[in-house]
Amino acid sequence: MITATVTSDYKITLPKELRESMHLQPGQEFVLIQNGSGIQMVPKLSAEQLKAAVAQGLASGPSISATEVFDRLEDKYRKLATGK
């Protein structure tokens, strides 16, 4: 699990491992979504970046249903919450 700490001036530094794996650049903007007691950070993409990401996803092979994706995420976060 990757962690980060909120500083006294409410800033969070994203760990290098995460920045590199997500190919983040200085100035990258995020949409912040409150989800219960958590916060989801979603990189904000330009129209061109979004089109490229969709094209890359389509070229990657067969897709899976949204229900399966949500089921996997729910299972993952349940395990994180219970420590199992």
Sequence and secondary structure as in RCSB ss.txt:
>XXXX:A:sequence
MITATVTSDYKITLPKELRESMHLQPGQEFVLIQNGSGIQMVPKLSAEQLKAAVAQGLASGPSISATEVFDRLED
KYRKLATGK
>XXXX:A:secstr
     B TTS B   HHHHHHTT  TT  EEEEEETTEEEEEE   HHHHHHHHHHHHHT     HHHHHHHHHH
HHHHHHHT 
